[in-house]
Amino acid sequence: MAPFHSAAARKVTLYWRLLLLASIAVPGLVTAAAAWQNHKHLMTAAHDTLERTTALAREHALKVTETNLLVLDRIEDRVHGLAWDTILRRQQALHHDLRSIDEQIEQIAALHLVTPDGLIAAVSTVFPAPAVPITDRSYFKRHAAGEAGPLFGDPIVSRISGKLAFTMTRRRAGPNGEFDGIVFGSFLPEYFQRHWETLVAGRSIRLALLRTDGQSLAQFSPASTFETASPVNGELVQAINSADSGLLKMGLRSDGTERLVAFSRVGQHSLYIVSALSLSAVWAEWWRDLGVIVAFGTLTSVCLIFLTLQAGRRWRAAQEAVLLHSATHDALTGLPNRRRLQERLSEMLAGPTRRKHPIALLMIDLDRFKPVNDLHGHAAGDTLLQLVAKRLLGASRETDVVARLGGDEFVIAAWVDDKQGAHALAERVVTALGTPFDLRGITVQVGCSVGVAMGLPGDWEADALAQRADAALYRAKAEGRNCCRFFEP
């Protein structure tokens, strides 16, 4: 016996050394994998956050832009068909009209009507309109050359109101299509910035409203106030001129920090919403998470070393768990057996209510199981029962209890919202088990009958509810099989 004991001792010593090595190596590998997975998750979350933020900001910008266009339409309607001498005689009334519209729309700084000579005929903010020519403005020149608009001007400090604003302009056409001046509104970048501050909710996300040439009309940064006319990365300008939306990684020229950048076109206008998230923020969060992951990995390694010393105790506990599982689960299908079902159902009925929802108990009996055993043997019957168990699990939810009582009898205990929910579950079971089974080349079709009983927690004992489900099952069998029936007193 001594050689045997010596060999066994050496084998145990080897196993213990291997376990000790594993207790160090495995946590290290898991820590590395967790760190990589966390980085992947943070990058995915950053992508999703940017795309979601960009989409919300785009929809807001589109609504604001369409509102502004409607405002310009209202101005045009006020003077439509009028000659300029008539318009100029009504300057004061027109000023009051423009002012009334201006006061209703929060994002408006001023509204203007401009003659073909480039002089302001009416403005919402002052009367009389100042004799300020705008023939030097690029949008006036483009409209005079034939562009209808809308065009979006550079953000500038207004000569009249003194506020920083960008313009949205539209060409007026005379009876024969000739250039007949312009209507335009000056709109406040700070209106977008206030909305964006609420949208980002403290996250390190920058937002901007850009023209297709890269000119920024409005910008927002949680950390600081952007210069409205700050330059935009040429790579971004190229990207927004080649696609309606996209996501890229780039360094912004303002500080050289590498960022994730998402962009999306505002409707069919020559505007884009751009959002940017600094990758340094993502990396900072990753480093914080890494400290937790490493600490957890180290603690896990220490615990594993300790647990290795307690291997015998753990082995005995595992054996006890196997025995317990064997006592409470069906050996063929792995489903809970009658004893375990009784325990679970009693817990469900005796415990606190789950949002006052009832429990549905489904008694399930295969309709043509015996012929399968008789014709194809018990091995085929066992395979069929295993496949039935899989389909029942597939038809139910993770929170439902699926059990085998014995033979071809199965049970499902489930929380449901109402009778309709229980009926839907029963129909899924009937459909799942009514589909033909492939038993290693042999196709069989069995079907099932389902009896359903329902009860609220605290109102029923498990045995009483099971008796009602049994009664409903007998009724289903008596009424043609391959169907479900509810218990009816």
Secondary structure, DSSP 8 states (H G I E B T S, - for coil): -HHHHHHHHHHHHHHHHHHHHHHHHHHHHHHHHHHHHHHHHHHHHHHHHHHHHHHHHHHHHHHHHHHHHHHHHHHHHHHTT--HHHHHHTHHHHHHHHHHHHHH-TTEEEEEEE-TTSBEEEESSSSS----B-TTSHHHHHHHTT--S-EE---EE-TTT--EEEEEEEEEE-TTS-EEEEEEEEE-HHHHHHHHHHHHTT-SEEEEEEETTS-EEEEE-SSS---TT----HHHHHHHTT-SEEEEEEE-TTT--EEEEEEEE-TTSSEEEEEEEEHHHHHHHHHHHHHHHHHHHHHHHHHHHHHHHTHHHHHHHHHHHHHHHHHHB-TTT--B-HHHHHHHHHHHHHS--STT--EEEEEEEESSHHHHHHHH-HHHHHHHHHHHHHHHHHHS-TTSEEEEEETTEEEEEEE-SSHHHHHHHHHHHHHHHHS-EEETTEEE---EEEEEEEE-TTT--HHHHHHHHHHHHHHHHHTTSSSEEE---
